[in-house]
Amino acid sequence: MAPAAASPPEVVRAAQKDDYYRGGLRSAAGGALHSLAGAKKWLEWRREIELVSDVAYFGLTTLAGYQTLGEEYVSIVQVDPTQGRVPSRLRRGVLVALHTVLPYLLDKALLHLEHELQADGDGAWPSRGSQAPGARGQSGARRWVRRCAAALTEQQQGALLRAVLALRQGLGCLQRLHVAWFDIHGAFYHLAKRFTGITYLHVRYPLAEDPRARASYRLLGLVSLLHLALAAGLQLYGFRQRQRAQREWRPQRGLSHHRSYAEERTVSRTSLCTLCLEERRWSVPSAGRSSSPRSWSTCGTTADPTEGGTQESFLMSGGSLFSRLTS
């Protein structure tokens, strides 16, 4: 009797078991790095530690030609599209790369590109403390991305930023759509397995499948599709609201920036006293007291307002102040 294909509940249980053991491996590796290098290095290298843990897990099982712990738990084995042979080493290597390395590279590249575009749009580059998680130093790829982003116009940067945000949201929606499609048809649970054509077969005589379980999975898939459609609609509505708010806020931001710059220039032109470093407040002397064209300031120094109010004499200010107090 030919081996039967694995049912969707068994595939899901195998994936959940693999996620459980991968989580334990990630936690152990992260704890070791935290103990050796401290919390700061652990926060910087957290994503890389997770990537190395996943590659190690699937490299020691799938890539080496063995069952994963989840597949062994439900007694299923991977087969190629012919349904009669174990996948080749090349196919298994592509599966591991698509399942572990590609999501990490996509997320990292899109996150860095988004940060560069947002920093260039605000007119200031982010400091080292505000860079994307995992950014250490200025690599050649990041410098190239920065040069390309700086060469774009403001409209092009805005369009590219919107495309990056839409792509990041779209990847999550694609994953959820794929899971819902699996619940309905029960073929491929992971996108990497769909691209490589790897499915599962039983390695022992399977138990009779309950038709009610298959119907419940189809219902779950339909509900997931409905929920995904509603979530996509809400995200699209929120995205349009944010874009409209940004368009309304941009002129106000430019006006406030111009106003603050004008106030700074006004304050910088104000004459300051060299003794007390306070702003001068001029007062005109009484008639008949002095025929000098100079005016008194409240801090006791004298200056000639006709010449810009910038010539002070410490000796004259002291004598004049003493004569005023004794008169």
NUVEXFI-72699 format. One record per residue: x, y, z of N, C-alpha, C in turn; chain. Coordinates in steps of 0.1 Angstrom, whole numbers, m for minus. Example, Ala and Ser with C-alpha at 12.3 -4.5 7.8 and 13.67 -1.06 7.14 Angstrom:
residues 2
   n.c1   n.c2   n.c3  ca.c1  ca.c2  ca.c3   c.c1   c.c2   c.c3  vexmi
    132    m57     78    123    m45     78    132    m33     78      A
    128    m22     71    137    m11     71    129      0     79      A
//
This chain:
residues 327
   n.c1   n.c2   n.c3  ca.c1  ca.c2  ca.c3   c.c1   c.c2   c.c3  vexmi
      9    m12      0      0      0      0      9     12      0      A
      6     22     m9     14     34    m10     12     43      2      A
     22     50      6     21     59     18     11     70     15      A
      3     74     25     m7     84     23     m1     98     26      A
     m7    108     21     m2    121     24     m6    125     38      A
      2    134     44     m1    138     57    m13    148     57      A
    m21    146     68    m32    155     69    m28    169     75      A
    m37    179     72    m33    192     78    m31    193     93      A
    m39    186    101    m36    186    115    m22    181    119      A
    m18    171    112     m4    166    115      6    175    111      A
      5    182     99     14    192     95     15    203    105      A
      4    208    109      3    219    119     10    215    132      A
      7    203    137     13    198    149     29    197    148      A
     33    193    136     48    192    134     54    206    134      A
     47    215    127     53    229    127     53    235    141      A
     43    233    149     42    238    162     53    232    171      A
     55    219    169     66    213    177     80    218    173      A
     82    220    160     95    226    156     96    240    161      A
     86    248    161     86    262    167     90    261    182      A
     85    252    189     88    250    203    102    248    205      A
    108    238    198    122    235    200    131    246    195      A
    127    253    184    135    264    179    135    275    190      A
    124    278    196    123    288    207    132    285    218      A
    133    272    222    142    268    233    157    270    229      A
    160    267    216    174    269    211    177    284    211      A
    168    292    206    170    306    206    172    312    220      A
    164    307    229    165    312    243    178    308    249      A
    183    296    247    196    292    252    207    300    246      A
    207    302    233    218    309    227    218    324    231      A
    206    330    232    205    344    237    210    345    252      A
    206    335    260    210    336    274    225    335    275      A
    232    326    267    246    325    267    253    338    263      A
    248    344    253    254    357    248    252    368    259      A
    240    368    265    237    378    275    247    376    287      A
    250    364    291    259    361    302    273    365    299      A
    277    363    286    291    365    283    294    380    279      A
    285    386    272    287    399    266    279    410    272      A
    269    407    280    260    417    286    247    420    278      A
    239    428    284    226    431    278    227    439    265      A
    237    448    264    238    457    253    241    449    240      A
    251    440    241    254    432    230    243    422    226      A
    236    417    236    225    408    233    214    415    226      A
    211    428    229    201    436    222    205    439    207      A
    218    441    206    223    444    192    223    432    183      A
    226    420    189    228    408    181    216    398    182      A
    205    403    187    194    394    190    189    387    178      A
    187    395    167    181    389    155    191    380    148      A
    204    383    149    214    374    143    215    361    151      A
    213    362    164    213    350    173    202    341    169      A
    190    347    167    178    339    163    181    332    149      A
    187    340    140    190    334    127    199    322    128      A
    210    324    135    220    313    137    213    301    143      A
    205    303    153    198    292    160    189    284    150      A
    181    292    141    173    285    132    181    277    121      A
    191    284    116    200    277    107    206    264    112      A
    210    265    125    216    253    132    206    242    133      A
    193    246    137    183    236    139    180    229    126      A
    177    236    115    173    230    103    185    224     96      A
    197    230     98    209    224     92    212    210     98      A
    210    208    111    213    195    117    202    185    114      A
    190    189    109    179    180    107    176    179     92      A
    169    190     86    165    189     72    177    189     63      A
    186    197     64    198    198     55    206    185     56      A
    207    179     67    215    167     69    207    154     64      A
    195    156     61    187    144     56    179    137     67      A
    177    143     78    170    137     89    156    144     91      A
    147    138     99    135    144    102    137    154    113      A
    129    165    113    130    174    124    122    168    136      A
    124    174    147    117    168    159    102    168    158      A
     97    179    151     82    179    149     78    169    139      A
     85    166    129     82    156    119     83    142    125      A
     93    140    134     94    127    140     82    125    150      A
     78    136    156     67    135    166     54    130    160      A
     51    134    148     39    129    141     41    119    130      A
     54    114    129     57    104    120     54    107    105      A
     60    118    101     59    122     87     73    125     81      A
     74    125     68     87    127     62     85    135     49      A
     95    143     46     95    152     34     97    144     22      A
     90    148     11     92    142     m2     92    153    m13      A
     98    150    m24     98    160    m35     85    159    m43      A
     84    167    m53     71    168    m61     67    154    m67      A
     77    145    m69     73    132    m74     66    123    m65      A
     65    127    m52     59    120    m41     65    106    m39      A
     77    104    m44     83     90    m43     97     91    m38      A
    104    103    m37    118    103    m33    119    114    m23      A
    130    112    m15    133    123     m5    140    134    m13      A
    137    147     m9    143    158    m16    158    158    m17      A
    163    163    m28    178    163    m29    184    173    m19      A
    197    172    m18    204    181     m9    203    196    m14      A
    203    198    m27    201    211    m32    187    217    m29      A
    177    209    m30    164    213    m27    162    216    m13      A
    168    207     m4    167    210     10    175    222     14      A
    186    225      8    194    237     11    186    249      7      A
    179    249     m5    171    260     m9    159    262      1      A
    153    251      6    143    252     15    147    259     28      A
    159    255     34    164    261     46    167    276     44      A
    173    279     32    176    293     30    163    302     28      A
    153    297     21    141    305     20    133    306     33      A
    134    296     41    126    295     54    133    304     65      A
    146    305     65    153    312     76    160    324     72      A
    169    323     61    178    334     58    170    346     50      A
    162    342     41    155    352     33    146    361     41      A
    138    356     50    130    366     58    138    375     66      A
    150    371     71    158    379     79    164    390     70      A
    169    387     58    175    397     49    164    407     44      A
    152    402     41    142    411     37    138    421     48      A
    136    416     60    132    425     71    143    435     74      A
    155    431     74    166    440     77    168    450     66      A
    167    446     53    169    456     42    157    466     42      A
    145    461     44    134    471     43    134    480     56      A
    138    475     67    139    483     79    149    494     78      A
    161    491     73    171    501     71    168    511     60      A
    161    506     49    157    516     39    146    525     44      A
    137    520     52    127    529     58    133    539     67      A
    143    536     75    149    545     84    157    556     76      A
    164    552     66    171    561     58    162    571     51      A
    151    567     46    141    576     39    135    585     49      A
    131    580     61    125    589     71    135    599     76      A
    148    595     78    158    605     82    160    615     72      A
    161    611     59    163    621     49    151    630     47      A
    139    625     49    127    633     48    126    643     59      A
    131    640     71    131    649     82    142    659     81      A
    152    657     72    163    666     71    174    664     81      A
    174    653     88    185    650     97    187    635     98      A
    199    631     98    202    616     98    201    612    113      A
    197    600    115    195    595    129    208    593    135      A
    209    595    148    221    593    156    223    578    158      A
    235    575    164    238    561    165    228    554    175      A
    223    561    185    214    555    194    200    553    188      A
    197    560    177    183    559    172    183    551    159      A
    194    544    156    195    536    144    186    524    145      A
    185    517    134    177    504    134    184    494    143      A
    176    485    149    182    475    158    191    466    150      A
    203    464    155    213    455    148    222    463    139      A
    221    477    138    230    485    130    242    488    138      A
    253    483    133    266    486    140    276    491    130      A
    279    504    131    288    510    122    281    513    109      A
    289    518    100    284    522     86    290    512     76      A
    282    502     73    287    492     63    286    498     49      A
    292    491     39    292    496     26    278    496     20      A
    270    486     23    256    486     18    248    498     24      A
    250    501     36    242    512     42    246    525     36      A
    259    527     34    264    539     27    259    540     13      A
    258    529      6    253    530     m7    238    533     m7      A
    230    527      2    216    531      4    214    545      7      A
    223    551     16    222    565     20    225    574      8      A
    235    571      0    237    579    m12    226    579    m22      A
    220    567    m24    209    566    m33    197    573    m28      A
    194    573    m15    183    580     m9    185    595    m10      A
    198    599     m8    200    614     m9    199    619    m23      A
    201    611    m33    201    615    m47    186    616    m52      A
    176    611    m44    162    612    m49    156    625    m45      A
    146    629    m52    139    641    m49    129    638    m37      A
    123    649    m32    114    647    m20    102    639    m24      A
     97    641    m36     85    633    m41     89    619    m43      A
    101    616    m49    105    603    m51    107    595    m37      A
    113    603    m28    115    597    m15    102    593     m8      A
     92    602     m9     79    599     m3     72    587    m10      A
     73    586    m23     67    575    m30     74    562    m26      A
     88    562    m25     95    550    m22     92    546     m7      A
     91    556      2     88    553     15     74    546     17      A
     64    551      9     51    545      9     52    531      3      A
     60    529     m7     61    516    m13     68    506     m3      A
     78    511      5     84    502     15     74    498     26      A
     67    508     31     57    505     41     46    495     36      A
     42    497     24     32    488     18     38    474     16      A
     50    473     12     57    460     11     58    453     24      A
     62    460     34     63    454     47     49    449     52      A
     39    457     50     26    452     54     21    441     45      A
     25    441     33     20    431     23     26    417     26      A
     39    417     31     45    404     34     38    397     45      A
     34    405     55     26    399     66     13    394     62      A
      6    402     53     m7    397     48     m5    385     39      A
      6    384     31      8    373     23     10    360     31      A
     17    361     42     19    350     51      5    345     56      A
     m3    354     61    m16    351     66    m25    345     55      A
    m24    350     43    m32    345     32    m28    331     29      A
    m15    328     29    m10    315     26    m15    305     37      A
    m15    309     49    m19    299     60    m34    297     58      A
    m42    307     55    m56    305     52    m59    296     40      A
    m50    297     30    m52    288     18    m48    274     22      A
    m38    272     31    m35    259     36    m46    253     43      A
    m53    261     52    m64    255     59    m76    250     50      A
    m77    257     38    m87    253     29    m83    240     21      A
    m71    241     15    m67    230      6    m57    220     13      A
    m50    224     23    m41    215     30    m29    209     23      A
    m23    218     15    m11    213      7      2    218     13      A
      4    231     14     17    236     19     14    245     30      A
     21    243     41     19    251     53     29    263     53      A
     41    262     47     51    273     47     53    277     32      A
     55    290     30     58    295     17     70    288     11      A
     80    286     19     93    280     14     90    266      8      A
     81    258     14     78    245      9     70    246     m4      A
     62    256     m5     54    258    m17     64    261    m29      A
     74    270    m27     83    273    m37     92    261    m41      A
     95    253    m32    104    241    m35     96    229    m38      A
     83    229    m36     74    217    m39     76    206    m30      A
     80    208    m17     82    197     m8     69    195      0      A
     64    183      1     52    179      8     56    168     18      A
     46    163     25     48    153     36     40    140     32      A
     46    129     36     40    116     36     41    109     49      A
     32    100     52     33     92     65     44     81     63      A
     51     78     74     61     68     74     55     55     80      A
     43     56     85     36     44     91     22     45     87      A
     15     34     89      1     33     84     m7     44     92      A
    m13     53     85    m20     64     92    m34     60     97      A
    m38     67    107    m51     64    113    m62     70    103      A
    m74     66    104    m85     71     96    m87     85     99      A
    m87     93     89    m89    108     91   m104    111     93      A
   m106    119    103   m119    123    107   m124    134     97      A
   m135    132     90   m140    142     80   m144    155     87      A
   m148    154     99   m153    166    106   m141    175    108      A
   m129    169    111   m117    178    113   m113    185    100      A
   m115    178     88   m112    185     75   m122    196     73      A
   m134    194     76   m144    204     74   m142    216     83      A
   m137    213     95   m135    224    105   m123    232    100      A
   m113    226     94   m101    233     89   m105    242     77      A
   m114    237     69   m119    246     58   m127    258     63      A
   m135    256     73   m142    267     79   m132    277     85      A
   m122    272     92   m112    281     98   m105    289     87      A
   m102    282     75    m96    290     64   m105    301     59      A
   m118    298     58   m127    309     53   m128    320     63      A
   m128    317     76   m129    327     86   m116    336     86      A
   m105    329     84    m92    336     83    m91    345     71      A
    m97    341     60    m97    350     48   m106    362     50      A
   m117    360     57   m126    371     60   m119    381     70      A
   m112    375     80   m105    384     89    m94    391     82      A
    m87    385     73    m76    391     66    m81    402     57      A
    m93    400     51    m98    411     42   m102    423     51      A
   m108    421     63   m112    432     71    m99    439     76      A
    m89    432     80    m77    438     85    m70    446     74      A
    m70    441     62    m64    448     51    m71    461     48      A
    m84    461     49    m92    473     47    m89    483     58      A
    m88    479     70    m85    488     81    m71    494     80      A
    m62    486     76    m48    491     74    m48    501     62      A
    m55    498     52    m55    508     41    m62    521     45      A
    m72    520     52    m79    532     57    m70    540     66      A
    m63    533     76    m54    540     85    m42    546     77      A
    m37    539     67    m26    545     59    m30    558     52      A
    m42    558     46    m47    570     40    m49    581     50      A
    m54    578     62    m55    589     72    m41    594     76      A
    m31    586     77    m18    591     81    m12    599     70      A
    m14    595     57     m9    603     46    m16    617     46      A
    m29    618     48    m36    631     48    m31    639     60      A
    m29    633     72    m24    641     83    m10    646     81      A
     m1    638     74     12    643     71     12    654     61      A
      3    654     51      2    665     41     m3    678     48      A
    m12    676     58    m17    688     65     m7    694     75      A
      1    685     80     11    689     90     23    695     84      A
     27    691     72     39    696     66     40    711     65      A
     30    718     60     31    733     59     32    739     73      A
     25    734     83     26    739     96     40    737    102      A
     46    726     99     60    723    104     70    733     97      A
     68    736     84     77    746     78     75    760     83      A
     62    764     86     60    777     92     66    778    106      A
     64    768    114     70    769    128     85    769    127      A
     91    762    118    105    762    117    110    776    112      A
    103    782    103    107    796     98    105    806    110      A
     94    804    118     92    813    129    103    812    139      A
    106    800    143    117    798    153    130    803    148      A
    133    802    135    145    807    130    145    822    130      A
    134    829    127    133    843    128    135    848    142      A
    129    841    152    130    845    165    145    844    170      A
    152    833    166    166    832    170    174    843    164      A
    171    847    152    179    858    146    176    871    153      A
    164    873    157    160    886    164    167    886    178      A
    168    875    185    174    874    198    189    876    196      A
    195    871    185    209    872    183    213    886    180      A
    204    894    174    207    908    171    205    917    183      A
    199    913    193    197    921    205    210    923    212      A
    212    936    216    224    940    223    224    934    237      A
    235    928    242    236    923    255    247    931    263      A
    244    932    275    254    939    284    266    930    286      A
    278    937    286    290    929    288    293    926    302      A
    286    933    312    289    931    326    279    920    332      A
    266    921    329    257    912    335    251    902    324      A
    255    904    311    251    895    301    235    894    299      A
    229    905    303    214    906    301    211    915    290      A
    199    914    285    194    923    274    194    937    278      A
    199    946    270    198    960    273    184    966    273      A
    181    974    282    168    981    283    171    996    284      A
    170   1004    273    175   1017    273    165   1027    280      A
    171   1037    286    163   1048    292    170   1061    289      A
    162   1071    286    167   1084    282    169   1093    295      A
    181   1099    296    183   1107    308    175   1119    309      A
    173   1125    321    164   1136    323    170   1149    316      A
    161   1158    312    166   1170    305    174   1179    315      A
    185   1184    311    193   1193    319    203   1186    327      A
    202   1173    329    211   1165    337    224   1163    329      A
    223   1160    316    234   1157    308    232   1161    294      A
    242   1166    288    241   1170    273    247   1159    265      A
    252   1149    270    258   1138    262    248   1131    254      A
    251   1126    242    242   1119    234    240   1105    238      A
    247   1101    249    246   1087    253    233   1085    261      A
    229   1073    262    217   1069    269    221   1059    280      A
    213   1059    291    215   1050    302    208   1037    299      A
    215   1026    303    209   1013    304    206   1009    318      A
    196   1001    320    192    997    334    203    990    341      A
    213    984    334    223    977    342    235    986    345      A
    235    999    342    245   1008    346    256   1011    336      A
    256   1005    324    266   1008    314    260   1019    305      A
    269   1026    298    265   1036    288    269   1032    274      A
    261   1036    265    265   1033    251    258   1044    242      A
    263   1045    230    258   1055    221    248   1048    212      A
    235   1051    213    225   1044    205    226   1048    190      A
    232   1060    187    233   1064    174    244   1056    166      A
    253   1050    174    264   1042    168    261   1027    170      A
    249   1023    172    245   1009    173    244   1003    187      A
    248   1011    197    247   1007    211    257    996    215      A
    269    997    209    279    986    212    292    991    218      A
    293   1004    222    305   1009    227    303   1012    242      A
    309   1004    250    308   1005    265    321   1010    271      A
    320   1017    281    332   1021    289    330   1018    303      A
    338   1008    308    336   1004    322    339   1015    332      A
    350   1024    330    353   1034    339    342   1045    339      A
    337   1048    327    327   1059    325    314   1054    332      A
    310   1041    330    298   1036    335    299   1036    350      A
    310   1033    356    312   1033    370    310   1047    376      A
    317   1057    370    317   1071    375    303   1076    373      A
    297   1074    362    283   1079    359    273   1073    369      A
    275   1060    372    266   1054    382    267   1060    395      A
    280   1063    399    283   1069    413    277   1083    413      A
    278   1091    402    273   1105    402    258   1104    403      A
    252   1095    397    237   1094    398    232   1091    412      A
    240   1082    419    236   1078    432    238   1089    442      A
    248   1098    440    251   1108    450    244   1121    447      A
    238   1123    435    231   1135    431    218   1136    438      A
//
